[in-house]
Amino acid sequence: MTAEGGVVLHDVTDCYEGPIVVTYAEGRTVELDGPICPGQRLVIGNTTAQLLESTGRD
């Protein structure tokens, strides 16, 4: 994902098992245990990545 963009997966009905690996352009990685399931979102910042519950406003 570029710094200007992102992605949302709609109509996902299954959980994706972990680990979930975020790789930054400079090669650094952040690994999350997972799973990520419907109703959650993966939020990626400049230095962090985290799984959050969706607020319903997304």
N, C-alpha and C positions, 0 to 999 in steps of 0.2 A: 504494500500500500504506500502511496506517495504521501508526502507531508501535507498535500492539499486535499487528499481524498480519503475515502474509506469504503467499506462495503457492509451491506446488511443482507443477511440471508432470510428471505421471507418464506413462509410455508415449510419451515424445517420441522419435522415431527419426531426425529430421532436424536438421541444424545450422541455426541462425538466423544469417545473415550480419550483420556489423556495419554501421554503428556501432550500439551499444546505448546508448541515452540514458536516464539516470535523472534524473527531474525531482523536486526536493524541493518541499514545500508553499510555501515562500517564493519559489519560482521559480528557484532555483539549479539548474544542471544539471551532471552528470558524464557524460562520454562515454567509452565503452570501445570499442576497435577491434573486438572480437569475432573470430571468431564464437563463439557459445555452442553447445555440442554436448552430446549425451547423455553423462552421466558428469561433467558440470561443474555448478556451481551459481553463481548470482549472489548475492553477499552484500552487503547494503546496510546501512551504518552511518549514524550521525548526520552524518558528514562525508566518508565514503568509499564507494566501490562497487568491487567487485573480482570477477573470475572465478576460481573455485577448482575444483580437482578434487574430486569427491565422495569421501568417505571410506568409503562403503559402509555407514555407520551412519545415513544420513539417512532 
